[in-house]
Amino acid sequence: MNVIKKQSGKELFVTVEGNIDSTSAPALNDQICDSLNGIESLVFEFEKVNYISSAGLRVLLAARKTIGDKGEVIIRHPNSNVLDVFTMSGFDNILKIEK
């Protein structure tokens, strides 16, 4: 998994490539956790994410809780498999999904 972060003011853009699973999710969490202070919009580019497991969903949920009501978490361009996981898990009601 590759992760590229870019911050612009109170917005953090995170481009993720590869699978987000039990082996890679902790690294993703480590890379974004310390960057969320003062962030009001966390935007994940998922165009090149092939798979997300429950471990990856926990990372997204933790980020959502950290940002809280002051902001939002956006998932952009998930493929149909990843979108199905968000829909089946109810995460499409927690996160903003932009197809």
Rosetta blueprint (number, residue, H / E / L):
1 M L
2 N E
3 V E
4 I E
5 K E
6 K E
7 Q E
8 S E
9 G L
10 K L
11 E E
12 L E
13 F E
14 V E
15 T E
16 V E
17 E E
18 G E
19 N E
20 I E
21 D L
22 S L
23 T L
24 S L
25 A H
26 P H
27 A H
28 L H
29 N H
30 D H
31 Q H
32 I H
33 C H
34 D L
35 S L
36 L L
37 N L
38 G L
39 I L
40 E L
41 S E
42 L E
43 V E
44 F E
45 E E
46 F E
47 E E
48 K E
49 V E
50 N E
51 Y E
52 I E
53 S L
54 S H
55 A H
56 G H
57 L H
58 R H
59 V H
60 L H
61 L H
62 A H
63 A H
64 R H
65 K H
66 T H
67 I H
68 G H
69 D H
70 K H
71 G L
72 E E
73 V E
74 I E
75 I E
76 R E
77 H L
78 P L
79 N L
80 S H
81 N H
82 V H
83 L H
84 D H
85 V H
86 F H
87 T H
88 M H
89 S H
90 G L
91 F H
92 D H
93 N H
94 I L
95 L L
96 K E
97 I E
98 E E
99 K L
